[in-house]
Amino acid sequence: MKSLIDNARSFAATHVAAPQNTAAFQALGAGQSPEALFVTCSDSRVVPALITGARPGELFELRTAGNVVPPYPSGEDTGREGRPMSEAATIEYAVCVLGVRDIVVCGHSHCGAVGALVRGEDLSAVPAVRDWLDHSVAADAAVRSLVPASADVAEAVQTHVLAQVERLRAYPCVRERIADGSLTLHAWYYEVHTGTVTAHRPSFDDRPAFGPL
């Protein structure tokens, strides 16, 4: 923790006060206008700004366990204890208020949440994690039927990412913006051990096809 505290103490002097950065940071006081919403896992190995080179104010982030996009809450769900309202609020704010033109859903290799799903792991020791995945990933979801072929669970993660992109399409604000051509959705896969980022491309079969950006 000491190194984190030391960097936080010196951040303003070493970064914000630097002549080449001062004006950009001062402008942030007037508001934000991010280019994209970046939806990814809470995993500490995934650092969106580092991966994309985004500077402060350029990327709006939503991080959840397993980069899950929960179902859009229906009227009867609203306000009920345990419903994932924060995630929906973040997406709506990004789309309706900030007006982002792109949403990236980025999964990553060696994902613990997806690995737990495909391996059928006992999550009774972490009931909040278990309930989150049970609520957000349907029992008949394609990812649950896959057999992990490698330790990085690449195919499962990519399948899962595509499912989250489809889930996003059901959000009213997203659906409207896609329809008028002002919003584009992207599915990415990040290898934590190589730094490689690939993106989904349409294929002629049911297998996820991810290739170079």
C-alpha distance (Angstrom), angle and dihedral (degrees) to the residues before:
residue distance angle dihedral
M1 . . .
K2 3.80 . .
S3 3.80 94.4 .
L4 3.81 90.6 50.2
I5 3.81 91.5 51.3
D6 3.79 92.4 46.3
N7 3.79 91.4 52.6
A8 3.80 91.8 46.8
R9 3.81 90.4 51.9
S10 3.79 93.2 51.7
F11 3.81 98.3 37.4
A12 3.81 97.7 95.6
A13 3.79 93.4 47.1
T14 3.79 98.7 41.3
H15 3.81 100.1 37.8
V16 3.80 114.6 14.4
A17 3.80 95.7 40.8
A18 3.81 92.8 48.9
P19 3.84 107.2 114.5
Q20 3.80 93.0 -123.8
N21 3.83 92.0 53.7
T22 3.81 106.0 36.5
A23 3.81 98.3 86.6
A24 3.80 93.2 46.2
F25 3.80 92.8 51.9
Q26 3.80 92.5 45.4
A27 3.81 89.4 53.8
L28 3.81 89.8 58.1
G29 3.79 88.2 70.6
A30 3.81 88.7 69.8
G31 3.83 93.7 57.3
Q32 3.77 142.2 -84.1
S33 3.78 134.3 -79.6
P34 3.81 107.1 -178.4
E35 3.78 120.7 -170.7
A36 3.79 96.0 -141.6
L37 3.78 147.3 7.9
F38 3.80 109.5 -121.5
V39 3.81 114.2 -157.3
T40 3.77 113.9 -168.3
C41 3.78 145.7 137.9
S42 3.79 125.1 -70.5
D43 3.81 88.4 -122.7
S44 3.81 111.8 134.3
R45 3.81 91.1 -135.4
V46 3.80 91.3 66.2
V47 3.82 113.0 76.6
P48 3.82 109.7 173.5
A49 3.80 97.3 -166.0
L50 3.80 91.3 49.0
I51 3.81 92.7 47.9
T52 3.81 95.1 47.2
G53 3.79 100.6 30.5
A54 3.79 89.7 -124.5
R55 3.79 118.4 166.9
P56 3.81 124.6 -145.7
G57 3.80 110.1 -63.8
E58 3.81 96.0 21.6
L59 3.81 101.3 88.8
F60 3.81 129.3 45.3
E61 3.80 110.3 -157.9
L62 3.79 137.3 -152.2
R63 3.79 114.3 -176.7
T64 3.78 122.0 -174.9
A65 3.79 136.4 161.7
G66 3.80 104.7 -79.9
N67 3.85 92.6 1.2
V68 3.80 86.3 -86.2
V69 3.80 119.4 175.8
P70 3.81 102.8 -156.1
P71 3.81 121.2 -143.4
Y72 3.77 114.6 -82.6
P73 3.82 106.0 -96.3
S74 3.79 113.7 -109.5
G75 3.78 121.3 -141.5
E76 3.77 94.1 -94.2
D77 3.80 91.3 50.2
T78 3.79 96.3 53.1
G79 3.75 113.6 113.8
R80 3.78 96.7 5.0
E81 3.76 115.2 139.0
G82 3.78 112.5 -97.1
R83 3.80 96.8 18.3
P84 3.84 113.0 135.3
M85 3.79 96.5 -118.3
S86 3.81 96.4 145.6
E87 3.80 93.1 64.6
A88 3.80 92.9 50.2
A89 3.80 90.4 47.0
T90 3.80 91.7 52.7
I91 3.80 92.3 50.5
E92 3.80 93.8 46.8
Y93 3.80 92.4 47.8
A94 3.78 92.0 50.5
V95 3.80 93.4 48.2
C96 3.81 102.9 35.2
V97 3.80 103.5 31.2
L98 3.79 106.6 24.7
G99 3.79 93.2 34.0
V100 3.79 97.9 -141.7
R101 3.79 112.0 -171.5
D102 3.79 96.9 -153.5
I103 3.80 137.0 40.7
V104 3.79 119.5 -163.0
V105 3.80 121.2 -164.1
C106 3.78 106.1 -163.6
G107 3.78 123.2 -170.9
H108 3.77 123.5 -175.1
S109 3.78 141.3 -146.7
H110 3.80 120.2 -96.6
C111 3.82 90.7 24.3
G112 3.79 109.6 178.6
A113 3.80 95.3 -154.4
V114 3.80 95.3 50.0
G115 3.78 90.4 41.8
A116 3.79 90.0 54.7
L117 3.81 90.2 51.9
V118 3.79 97.0 50.6
R119 3.78 94.4 41.1
G120 3.80 93.0 46.3
E121 3.79 91.5 -129.0
D122 3.78 121.8 -170.9
L123 3.81 105.3 -109.4
S124 3.79 97.1 176.9
A125 3.82 90.0 116.5
V126 3.82 89.6 60.2
P127 3.81 103.1 39.9
A128 3.80 94.6 170.1
V129 3.80 90.2 56.9
R130 3.81 91.1 44.9
D131 3.81 92.7 50.1
W132 3.82 92.5 45.2
L133 3.79 91.8 54.7
D134 3.81 93.3 41.3
H135 3.80 91.1 51.8
S136 3.80 97.1 41.8
V137 3.82 103.8 36.1
A138 3.79 113.0 54.6
A139 3.79 119.6 -128.3
D140 3.80 89.5 -118.1
A141 3.81 95.4 45.1
A142 3.81 112.8 136.5
V143 3.80 92.7 -122.1
R144 3.80 92.0 62.8
S145 3.80 92.1 60.1
L146 3.80 96.7 52.4
V147 3.79 122.3 104.5
P148 3.82 111.4 -138.3
A149 3.79 107.7 -114.6
S150 3.80 95.5 -175.0
A151 3.78 140.8 16.7
D152 3.80 92.0 -103.3
V153 3.86 91.2 58.7
A154 3.81 86.7 -144.5
E155 3.81 98.5 162.2
A156 3.80 92.1 46.7
V157 3.80 92.9 48.9
Q158 3.80 92.2 48.2
T159 3.81 91.5 48.8
H160 3.78 89.1 48.6
V161 3.81 92.5 49.9
L162 3.80 91.6 53.5
A163 3.80 89.8 51.1
Q164 3.81 90.1 54.0
V165 3.79 91.1 51.0
E166 3.79 89.2 53.2
R167 3.80 89.3 48.0
L168 3.80 88.9 55.3
R169 3.80 90.7 55.6
A170 3.80 88.5 64.5
Y171 3.80 92.4 61.1
P172 3.83 106.7 102.8
C173 3.80 94.6 -135.7
V174 3.80 92.1 48.6
R175 3.80 93.3 45.6
E176 3.81 91.4 52.4
R177 3.79 94.5 48.9
I178 3.80 92.9 47.2
A179 3.79 89.5 50.5
D180 3.80 92.9 54.9
G181 3.79 92.2 45.2
S182 3.80 96.9 -115.6
L183 3.81 98.6 112.0
T184 3.80 132.5 54.8
L185 3.81 127.3 -168.2
H186 3.81 123.3 -146.3
A187 3.82 132.6 -167.9
W188 3.81 115.2 -152.7
Y189 3.79 135.0 178.9
Y190 3.81 121.7 -155.9
E191 3.80 125.1 -162.2
V192 3.79 107.1 -145.9
H193 3.80 92.8 -161.5
T194 3.82 97.7 50.1
G195 3.80 104.9 23.4
T196 3.81 90.5 -127.0
V197 3.80 116.8 149.7
T198 3.80 121.1 -161.4
A199 3.79 131.5 -179.6
H200 3.78 133.3 -145.7
R201 3.77 118.7 -98.2
P202 3.82 125.3 -172.8
S203 3.81 113.4 -96.1
F204 3.79 136.0 -169.5
D205 3.79 95.7 -119.4
D206 3.79 136.8 43.6
R207 3.80 95.7 -92.9
P208 3.80 117.5 105.2
A209 3.81 110.6 -107.0
F210 3.79 113.7 -154.1
G211 3.79 121.9 176.1
P212 3.83 141.8 159.1
L213 3.79 117.4 -47.7
